[in-house]
Amino acid sequence: MKRVRDGFVFPPELGKRLKAVRRRAGLTQFGLARAMGRPGQGTRAFLSHLEQGDIRYPSLGVIVDYLRACGASFKDLGDILDKFTGQPAVVEQAHGRALVKMTEQLPAKVARQVVRAEASLARADKKQGKPPPDPAKRLARARRNAAAAFRRQVLEKVLNREVNNAGVKPTMTAVSYLKTHAHKVFRILYRTRRSKPVRREELLQAAEAWMVSMKVLPLSAIQYIAGIAQAVFERLERSGDLDWLPDWTVDDLDTVLLTPQRRRELKEEQRDQFRQSLAEYTKAREALVEQVWQEVLSLLEQVPKARHNLYRAVARELCGIVDRFAPSDPRAQQQAGACISRADYVRLGLDRAIARRVAELVLPRYDELRNSLPAHPSGWFRPRRDGQN
């Protein structure tokens, strides 16, 4: 039977306990081998390796004969064995690794939220005595939570900018109520996408009435922040991000589960090969960025050389945007616009008109050149959400 990577492996800790049991019985390894009915140099060598933890999968019969020859029982190993049996099941550990792998596609803050939410749900199920859900259902739940956390972060970023424009003094209480109402409106819009419009309006009116009844915010501020939430919802709906889910499947979970245990997860020569491949990838990418920069220089003939490094930083940032999104993607255009309008760049003397021409050159040109890059050495690279790599 194929051993899974999180299956039990006889550890040195158990080997040391067996050695203590033998010494307590006053037996040498030679004497123990005779007491077990297995005299000979081969058995002595085997026992030595067993006590050092070098025998990873000894048979149960060997352990029984060992303990019986020492006049001991499994109670002498109970505390150590209980520590292992008390660990999460193999499928639980596989699910944890699958969750971490899935959340690598997300911003760090969103990933932490997803992991915490999954741990909280697992504790709640255990406290209520419920059996753990099927791995496929747990993974589907985690993916939904990840997508929801992603949407919340998008909305939160917009709210952080807009709460100051709601026409009320931005006290902690006012900001809290504004954000709470915006998130509530967004949830209503999301959950009623396929409902009748009348139902959606009823829920929105009820949410507004409840907020008015709290007598903390004026109606104008409540309606303003609700409009912001609706605008964010419609933008995500148009871009397709409203239904986005992290790329991960049940087949991937099975792959993680069935990966066999290795004595060394990554041998030194494999690490050296990875480092070399990563260095080659980085060098190839830097060469492409430099090639694009040389083409950009033709646009900077009227720009003092002292400011060339400023435009070089802009060009590098634009290349990074193309690594995540296709140039035609609205998100790429949005991030490129933010890049060439950064206040610190402008303060240092960036000409936005020239920077705009730089962006018009860099985005399509680097997108064309990046197809020649070798595969990323990790075996995967954060994909563009539009499916283009």
VODO-286231 format. One record per residue (C-alpha): residue number from 1; x, z, y. Coordinates in pm, 1 decimal. Example, Ala and Ser with C-alpha at 12.3 -4.5 7.8 and 13.67 -1.06 7.14 Angstrom:
BEGIN
R resi     east       up    north
R    1   1230.0    780.0   -450.0
R    2   1367.0    714.0   -106.0
***
This chain:
BEGIN
R resi     east       up    north
R    1      0.0      0.0      0.0
R    2    129.0    -93.4    344.4
R    3    229.7    212.2    546.4
R    4     99.2    233.8    901.0
R    5    329.8    329.4   1182.8
R    6    163.1    668.2   1242.1
R    7    143.1    765.7    875.2
R    8    307.9   1084.2    751.4
R    9    685.6   1074.3    714.6
R   10    869.3   1360.1    542.6
R   11   1052.9   1519.4    836.7
R   12   1384.5   1710.4    848.7
R   13   1181.5   2019.7    939.8
R   14   1019.6   2022.5    594.8
R   15   1353.1   1955.4    430.3
R   16   1501.6   2262.3    600.8
R   17   1209.2   2473.8    480.2
R   18   1265.6   2357.1    121.4
R   19   1632.5   2446.2    153.3
R   20   1536.8   2796.3    275.3
R   21   1301.0   2834.9    -23.1
R   22   1581.0   2734.0   -263.5
R   23   1828.7   2977.9   -111.3
R   24   1571.0   3255.7   -119.7
R   25   1538.8   3189.8   -492.7
R   26   1917.1   3218.0   -527.3
R   27   1963.0   2865.5   -659.0
R   28   2228.0   2608.7   -588.3
R   29   2134.8   2242.2   -581.5
R   30   2289.7   2206.8   -927.9
R   31   2091.7   2507.7  -1054.7
R   32   1772.2   2374.1   -898.8
R   33   1823.1   2036.8  -1064.8
R   34   1853.8   2208.9  -1404.3
R   35   1549.9   2428.7  -1333.4
R   36   1351.6   2116.6  -1251.3
R   37   1458.4   1963.9  -1580.5
R   38   1645.9   1689.7  -1401.7
R   39   2017.4   1771.5  -1436.6
R   40   2279.2   1522.8  -1327.0
R   41   2470.6   1413.6  -1020.9
R   42   2196.4   1169.4   -921.6
R   43   1938.9   1449.9   -890.5
R   44   2178.6   1669.0   -693.5
R   45   2239.8   1385.8   -447.7
R   46   1865.1   1326.0   -423.1
R   47   1797.4   1694.8   -350.1
R   48   2066.5   1694.4    -83.5
R   49   1904.3   1397.1     90.6
R   50   1560.4   1556.4     51.2
R   51   1669.0   1878.7    220.4
R   52   1823.4   1679.7    505.0
R   53   1497.8   1488.8    560.1
R   54   1652.0   1155.1    459.4
R   55   1394.0   1087.8    187.5
R   56   1101.6    962.4    390.8
R   57    837.5    935.8    119.9
R   58    914.6   1170.5   -174.3
R   59    649.9   1183.5   -443.9
R   60    414.3   1478.7   -468.5
R   61    544.8   1541.5   -821.1
R   62    899.6   1597.8   -693.0
R   63    779.7   1851.8   -434.9
R   64    568.2   2033.0   -696.4
R   65    863.6   2053.8   -939.7
R   66   1090.5   2170.9   -655.7
R   67    857.8   2454.8   -553.8
R   68    780.0   2553.9   -912.9
R   69   1151.0   2577.0   -997.6
R   70   1198.8   2807.9   -696.0
R   71    899.0   3023.2   -786.0
R   72    728.5   2916.5   -462.8
R   73    403.3   2740.6   -371.5
R   74    261.1   2512.3   -106.3
R   75    180.6   2822.3     98.2
R   76    550.6   2834.0    185.4
R   77    510.5   2493.7    355.0
R   78    158.0   2548.1    483.9
R   79    230.8   2611.1    852.0
R   80    443.7   2296.7    881.6
R   81    196.1   2079.6    691.7
R   82    -92.7   2215.8    897.1
R   83     88.7   2107.5   1212.1
R   84     88.4   1751.1   1086.6
R   85   -266.0   1752.7    953.2
R   86   -378.3   1893.0   1288.3
R   87   -254.8   1584.7   1469.4
R   88   -500.2   1308.1   1568.2
R   89   -588.4   1071.7   1286.9
R   90   -390.0    749.8   1256.1
R   91   -674.9    547.0   1402.5
R   92   -692.1    790.4   1697.0
R   93   -324.8    742.8   1775.1
R   94   -363.2    366.2   1739.1
R   95   -656.8    375.9   1980.0
R   96   -445.2    571.5   2228.2
R   97   -169.8    310.9   2217.6
R   98   -425.3     31.5   2244.8
R   99   -573.5    202.8   2550.4
R  100   -232.1    230.6   2715.3
R  101   -159.6   -134.8   2640.1
R  102   -493.2   -240.6   2783.8
R  103   -450.2    -39.4   3102.5
R  104   -111.4   -198.5   3169.2
R  105   -312.6   -485.2   3320.1
R  106   -460.5   -250.7   3579.9
R  107   -326.4    -87.4   3896.0
R  108   -166.8    248.4   3817.7
R  109   -442.4    451.1   3985.6
R  110   -717.3    269.3   3795.6
R  111   -526.7    304.3   3467.7
R  112   -502.3    682.5   3512.0
R  113   -874.7    702.4   3580.6
R  114   -955.7    509.7   3262.5
R  115   -729.4    722.8   3042.0
R  116   -871.1   1045.5   3187.8
R  117  -1229.0    923.8   3143.6
R  118  -1167.0    830.7   2779.5
R  119  -1005.4   1169.3   2708.8
R  120  -1298.7   1347.0   2874.2
R  121  -1553.6   1153.7   2668.1
R  122  -1359.6   1226.7   2347.7
R  123  -1354.6   1600.2   2427.3
R  124  -1726.5   1595.9   2500.8
R  125  -1801.9   1426.2   2167.3
R  126  -1588.0   1678.2   1981.6
R  127  -1747.6   1973.4   2162.1
R  128  -2094.9   1849.8   2068.2
R  129  -1988.7   1800.7   1708.0
R  130  -2034.0   1425.3   1720.6
R  131  -1817.2   1207.2   1495.1
R  132  -1576.9    981.7   1684.3
R  133  -1730.0    640.5   1759.4
R  134  -1623.7    331.3   1573.4
R  135  -1289.0    205.9   1712.6
R  136  -1449.3   -119.1   1824.9
R  137  -1719.5     70.0   2016.5
R  138  -1463.0    305.6   2170.9
R  139  -1253.7     10.7   2283.0
R  140  -1559.2   -162.7   2430.8
R  141  -1646.4    157.7   2616.1
R  142  -1292.3    188.9   2752.1
R  143  -1297.5   -173.4   2869.1
R  144  -1625.8   -115.6   3052.6
R  145  -1483.9    199.1   3213.5
R  146  -1172.7      6.7   3316.8
R  147  -1380.0   -266.1   3479.7
R  148  -1595.8     -5.5   3656.4
R  149  -1285.7    176.0   3785.4
R  150  -1148.7   -156.7   3910.5
R  151  -1471.6   -226.1   4102.5
R  152  -1473.2    125.4   4248.1
R  153  -1118.6     82.6   4375.3
R  154  -1203.5   -250.0   4539.5
R  155  -1498.8    -91.1   4716.8
R  156  -1298.0    219.1   4809.6
R  157  -1029.5     11.8   4980.8
R  158  -1290.3   -160.7   5196.3
R  159  -1463.5    168.2   5277.3
R  160  -1136.5    324.9   5391.9
R  161  -1121.1     56.5   5659.8
R  162  -1488.0     43.3   5752.5
R  163  -1596.9    407.1   5776.2
R  164  -1445.2    425.5   6123.5
R  165  -1674.3    140.8   6236.9
R  166  -1997.1    307.4   6127.4
R  167  -2062.7    450.1   6472.3
R  168  -2028.9    818.0   6381.8
R  169  -1752.4   1070.0   6431.3
R  170  -1531.7   1036.4   6118.0
R  171  -1545.8   1400.2   6010.8
R  172  -1478.8   1489.2   5650.6
R  173  -1850.9   1549.9   5589.3
R  174  -1960.4   1222.9   5748.4
R  175  -1698.5   1017.9   5561.0
R  176  -1797.4   1183.0   5232.0
R  177  -2166.9   1101.5   5283.7
R  178  -2090.8    745.8   5392.1
R  179  -1877.5    675.0   5085.5
R  180  -2124.5    844.9   4851.6
R  181  -2407.1    628.1   4981.2
R  182  -2196.2    310.0   4962.0
R  183  -2104.0    375.2   4598.3
R  184  -2467.5    454.1   4517.2
R  185  -2583.4    127.6   4674.8
R  186  -2315.7    -63.8   4484.2
R  187  -2426.1     92.9   4152.3
R  188  -2788.6      3.7   4221.1
R  189  -2694.1   -356.3   4297.4
R  190  -2481.8   -379.5   3983.7
R  191  -2738.5   -226.3   3749.1
R  192  -3028.1   -433.5   3882.0
R  193  -2857.7   -771.7   3868.4
R  194  -3095.4   -888.3   3598.9
R  195  -3397.0   -686.3   3709.3
R  196  -3684.6   -796.3   3925.3
R  197  -3603.5   -795.4   4299.7
R  198  -3888.0   -551.1   4360.8
R  199  -3719.0   -289.5   4143.1
R  200  -3389.6   -328.4   4330.0
R  201  -3559.5   -289.3   4667.8
R  202  -3743.1     20.3   4550.1
R  203  -3420.6    187.0   4442.1
R  204  -3236.1     89.4   4760.5
R  205  -3517.2    222.0   4977.7
R  206  -3525.7    546.6   4779.5
R  207  -3148.1    589.2   4823.6
R  208  -3177.0    526.6   5196.8
R  209  -3468.9    768.6   5229.5
R  210  -3276.2   1039.0   5047.2
R  211  -2974.8    992.6   5273.5
R  212  -3195.3   1006.3   5584.7
R  213  -3355.4   1326.8   5456.6
R  214  -3013.2   1493.4   5446.5
R  215  -3002.1   1466.7   5829.1
R  216  -2626.0   1420.0   5835.1
R  217  -2600.6   1054.2   5941.0
R  218  -2807.0    834.5   6172.7
R  219  -3004.4    550.9   6016.7
R  220  -2780.1    290.1   6181.8
R  221  -2468.5    430.3   6007.6
R  222  -2650.7    448.2   5674.4
R  223  -2763.1     86.2   5698.6
R  224  -2418.3    -27.5   5817.8
R  225  -2232.7    122.3   5521.8
R  226  -2499.0     -7.1   5281.3
R  227  -2439.5   -355.4   5423.9
R  228  -2065.7   -318.1   5361.1
R  229  -2129.2   -221.5   4998.3
R  230  -2360.5   -520.0   4955.7
R  231  -2102.7   -755.1   5108.2
R  232  -1835.4   -631.2   4864.9
R  233  -2079.6   -671.1   4574.7
R  234  -2164.3  -1028.9   4672.8
R  235  -1795.5  -1116.4   4715.3
R  236  -1711.4   -986.7   4367.1
R  237  -2011.8  -1169.6   4225.1
R  238  -1905.7  -1500.6   4377.9
R  239  -1544.0  -1464.3   4259.5
R  240  -1646.2  -1368.0   3905.1
R  241  -1469.0  -1031.5   3923.1
R  242  -1800.4   -850.5   3883.3
R  243  -1793.7   -929.3   3509.4
R  244  -1416.4   -904.2   3465.4
R  245  -1291.0   -705.6   3164.2
R  246   -931.1   -630.3   3060.6
R  247   -791.3   -865.6   2796.6
R  248   -801.0   -671.7   2470.8
R  249   -986.0   -718.3   2143.3
R  250  -1060.3   -535.4   1820.1
R  251   -812.2   -766.7   1646.1
R  252   -542.7   -632.1   1879.0
R  253   -641.6   -278.3   1780.3
R  254   -606.7   -366.7   1412.1
R  255   -262.9   -511.8   1482.6
R  256   -153.7   -189.3   1650.6
R  257   -299.0     15.6   1366.5
R  258   -134.8   -180.1   1087.9
R  259    210.5   -216.8   1241.5
R  260    438.0    -71.8    972.3
R  261    653.7    230.8   1044.4
R  262   1017.8    149.3   1106.1
R  263   1313.3    380.3   1081.7
R  264   1413.1    269.9   1428.0
R  265   1145.3    125.9   1653.7
R  266   1397.7    -92.8   1828.1
R  267   1753.1   -133.9   1701.9
R  268   2038.8   -146.0   1944.6
R  269   2101.7   -514.3   1885.0
R  270   1735.7   -585.5   1960.7
R  271   1768.4   -392.9   2284.0
R  272   2074.3   -593.1   2379.3
R  273   1887.1   -914.6   2303.2
R  274   1593.9   -797.7   2516.9
R  275   1822.6   -709.8   2807.1
R  276   1991.3  -1047.7   2781.5
R  277   1657.1  -1231.9   2771.2
R  278   1528.3  -1032.1   3066.8
R  279   1844.5  -1110.2   3262.1
R  280   1804.0  -1481.7   3184.2
R  281   1439.1  -1474.1   3288.8
R  282   1521.5  -1291.2   3612.6
R  283   1805.5  -1531.7   3687.8
R  284   1582.3  -1835.3   3626.1
R  285   1309.5  -1696.5   3851.4
R  286   1557.8  -1612.6   4126.9
R  287   1689.2  -1967.9   4106.6
R  288   1337.4  -2104.4   4159.8
R  289   1277.9  -1871.5   4453.9
R  290   1610.6  -1980.6   4605.2
R  291   1519.9  -2347.3   4553.7
R  292   1192.7  -2293.8   4738.4
R  293   1377.6  -2109.7   5015.2
R  294   1616.6  -2401.6   5066.3
R  295   1314.5  -2624.2   5119.7
R  296   1166.9  -2371.7   5363.9
R  297   1482.4  -2390.1   5578.5
R  298   1377.0  -2737.3   5694.5
R  299   1086.1  -2570.0   5877.1
R  300   1311.1  -2321.0   6055.7
R  301   1532.9  -2548.8   6259.6
R  302   1399.8  -2404.2   6585.5
R  303   1413.9  -2043.2   6460.0
R  304   1723.4  -1833.0   6542.9
R  305   1934.0  -1767.2   6234.2
R  306   1908.5  -1394.2   6299.1
R  307   1542.7  -1416.4   6198.3
R  308   1589.5  -1627.7   5885.3
R  309   1596.7  -1318.4   5662.8
R  310   1252.9  -1226.6   5794.1
R  311   1107.3  -1558.8   5679.4
R  312   1301.1  -1528.4   5355.2
R  313   1122.4  -1198.3   5284.2
R  314    788.9  -1370.4   5354.8
R  315    876.0  -1655.1   5116.6
R  316    968.2  -1410.5   4837.5
R  317    642.4  -1221.8   4883.7
R  318    445.7  -1546.1   4869.0
R  319    617.7  -1636.3   4541.2
R  320    509.6  -1300.2   4401.6
R  321    149.5  -1381.0   4495.9
R  322    167.5  -1708.6   4301.4
R  323    289.6  -1513.5   3996.9
R  324    -49.1  -1335.1   3999.8
R  325   -293.0  -1594.6   4128.9
R  326   -319.6  -1972.1   4150.4
R  327   -271.4  -2103.4   4506.7
R  328   -632.7  -2226.9   4512.1
R  329   -764.8  -1884.3   4420.4
R  330   -935.4  -1712.7   4718.6
R  331   -741.0  -1397.1   4636.5
R  332   -412.5  -1583.4   4676.7
R  333   -525.9  -1716.6   5012.9
R  334   -637.5  -1371.5   5119.6
R  335   -309.7  -1205.0   5021.4
R  336   -104.9  -1484.9   5176.7
R  337   -296.8  -1441.3   5501.6
R  338   -230.5  -1068.1   5493.4
R  339    139.8  -1134.1   5428.8
R  340    195.7  -1362.2   5727.6
R  341     -8.4  -1128.6   5951.1
R  342    172.0   -806.9   5862.4
R  343    222.8   -600.4   6174.0
R  344    582.5   -505.0   6086.9
R  345    678.7   -871.0   6038.1
R  346    518.7   -970.7   6367.8
R  347    687.2   -678.8   6541.4
R  348   1023.9   -805.3   6417.5
R  349    957.0  -1148.1   6569.9
R  350    766.1  -1343.2   6303.9
R  351    591.5  -1650.2   6445.2
R  352    255.5  -1669.2   6266.5
R  353    223.6  -2045.6   6317.0
R  354    559.6  -2107.4   6151.2
R  355    481.6  -1849.2   5880.7
R  356    156.4  -2033.7   5808.9
R  357    349.4  -2358.3   5754.9
R  358    590.6  -2168.3   5528.3
R  359    295.0  -2046.5   5321.0
R  360    152.4  -2400.0   5297.9
R  361    485.9  -2514.2   5152.6
R  362    573.0  -2217.7   4930.7
R  363    241.4  -2162.3   4748.3
R  364    201.4  -2507.5   4587.5
R  365    575.9  -2570.5   4549.4
R  366    654.0  -2245.8   4367.1
R  367    342.4  -2291.9   4154.1
R  368    478.3  -2630.3   4047.3
R  369    826.2  -2496.9   3970.6
R  370    724.0  -2179.9   3784.9
R  371    599.2  -2384.8   3488.3
R  372    965.5  -2436.8   3397.6
R  373   1030.8  -2063.2   3360.0
R  374   1114.5  -1939.9   3008.2
R  375    877.2  -1705.4   2831.2
R  376    890.9  -1347.5   2950.5
R  377   1107.4  -1145.4   2704.0
R  378    844.9   -874.4   2660.0
R  379    628.0  -1130.7   2483.8
R  380    352.9  -1111.1   2740.9
R  381    323.1  -1142.9   3114.6
R  382     42.7  -1023.1   3336.3
R  383   -189.9  -1325.6   3326.4
R  384   -373.7  -1462.8   3619.9
R  385   -735.5  -1356.6   3600.4
R  386   -848.7  -1715.5   3633.4
R  387   -683.5  -1782.2   3296.0
R  388   -381.6  -1968.6   3432.1
R  389    -42.1  -1832.7   3339.0
***
